[in-house]
Amino acid sequence: MGTPVEPQYRKRIGYQAMLLGGFSILATVMLVAGNMATKDVILERQKEDLLASLEEVVPAEHYDNNLLDNPLQLERATGDPITIYRGTRGKQVSAMAYEMSSQGYAGEIRLIMGLDAQGKVLGVRVLSHAETPGLGDKIEVRKDDWILDFNGLSLGNPPREKWKVKKDGGQFDAFSGATITPRAVLKAIENGLVFYKENSAALLQPPVTNTDTVARSGVNNDE
Amino acid sequence: MSSNYGRIAKDGIWDNNIVFAQTLGLCPLLAVTGTASNGLGMGLASTVVMIASGLLISLFRGIITPQVRIPVFVLIIAVLVTLVDMFMNAWVHDLHKVLGLFIPLIVTNCAILGRAESFASRNNMLPSLFDGLMMGAGFTLVLVLLGAAREVLGSGTLFANAAMLLGSWASFMELILIQDYKGFLLIILPPGGFIVLGFLLAGKRFVDRVLDERKRLASKPEDSAAAEPT
């Protein structure tokens, strides 16, 4: 074969170690440089993404502020933190959006829902899921407009016992071949509406500079 | 040590195709080929990584010793994939939203390591770069074929969401072939990927056999003509 004869020094352990070490350092330098070059841009893009998904679930006529201003931190019933982005008009909270999630057919389904001040659904969009392509992914608005059926609904409309897919005796359509996915989405939205009901005092507290403390005491009073 | 570019191209696209001939890279292959557009995106991203890794590894081949070559190759490929991921996230963010999920999968594509080992580490920069391009093109071809077959059979569309991948000019490619198609779940799920891949592999063998046969028939008359005068 045409393999060139290896110089003796290259067979030493030291050379091998240096080689590996050298490449590791090179890799580290490249990754750090890449990260520094892209970090701010990526953050900016993620913020735009967040704002874009917020604007999708809260129509523009419901607020006149920047939705990313003064996000409110509360706790879910499970104790996990939840961030609420609020739209205001005048000093009053006029709309809000937050994330909910539930277990779908294949992993977690994360969705963001927008509500007006009365707790009526303004819009729901799925942020991420791992449902079966072609079946469960009809919960995405760009594949199917099923998710738009929730606009305008609230906890009492339809009544709680109707918050189910038709197969379970409720009023919502499921897709042919996929029942678990719509069931999970329904559950998440229902939980989101329950969250609104249980925390509405805190949620509707007008945002002030130190929003957090005011909002938290609001929760305590409510309880 | 072939630096014959025609040979490299033929190897990459057909004779030594990553999937058709080597049956490598099946993990990303089966994971993303639910639609033709996804296959195309994954193919393009893999091609970029293969070109860059071919280039870098052929550049460094003089100093890398056989004993530590594998960890060094793995490191180089992993760094490249991570960089591609970060750059795409920052500067082609919309494309990244579609492909972002698949990009880390490129690391699991042993074909890239395979080419680094069997070609880039033994050849000069330009042939290695070309080999990366051609192997990538061959891989992309299979991904698109498999994606298209599964998409048509499984959901009745072709190149759905191509506009998200390539920009709005590509929306003419998005076809709905079968109206009100209920979908064929098996084809979309991973087992369907294996089944369709099996048919594609069989099809490749068949084409090869027909070509062989034709070659044999084409050369036969000459043989007999040459034999006749005696």
Interface residues (C-beta under 8 A of the other chain):
Chain A: G2 E6 R10 K11 Y15 Q16 L19 L20 F23 S24 A27 M30 L31 G34 N35 A37 T38 V41 I42 R45 E48 D49 T132 P133 G134 L135 R142 S176 G177
Chain B: M1 G34 T35 I63 I64 T65 Q67 V68 P71 V72 L75 I76 A78 V79 T82 L83 M86 F87 N89 A90 W91 H93 K97 G154 S155 N161 K182 G183 L185 I188 L189
